[in-house]
């Protein structure tokens, strides 16, 4: 696709002859949520859905970029995750959303809550969207293939836990 994502190398590990890198994006990752105000549950909180469809993201991207520009933030359509460049607003308690993320790979496991800071809201074709950034950094693990290309490891990849364990052991030394 030709998109890239600038990252810092936090750590490098060689395991079983393969090089792995633990990366952190230079700019702040963001996600866009769609609000379904018609489907409010008994607590009167509307349902939200993470916007992942590439066509929908492409359609709403200009509006999202414009609303963030009003806050002196630059939305970037980077590889793997969208990012925002600029100084984030101060953290406000009422702008934090605790989102329980369902993982299709781990249906039997407990839902993991992720805290997100709201950056902006906007409407596109009568649909309310919000742009959020995670409060915790989003690490990216990659491995170097035989072709010297970097391949992103998916979050459910068991190799990630092995790499994290190795990093923890290195830090303990």
Secondary structure, 3 states (H helix, E strand, C coil): CCCCCCEEEEEEEEECCEEEEEEEECCEEEEEEEEEHHHCCCCCCCEEEECCCHHHHHHHHHHHHHHHHCCCCEEECCCCCEEEECCCCCCCHHHEEEEEECCHHHCCCCCEEEEEEEEEEEEECCEEEEEEEECCCCEEEEEECCCCCEEECCCCCHHHHHHHHHHHHHHHC
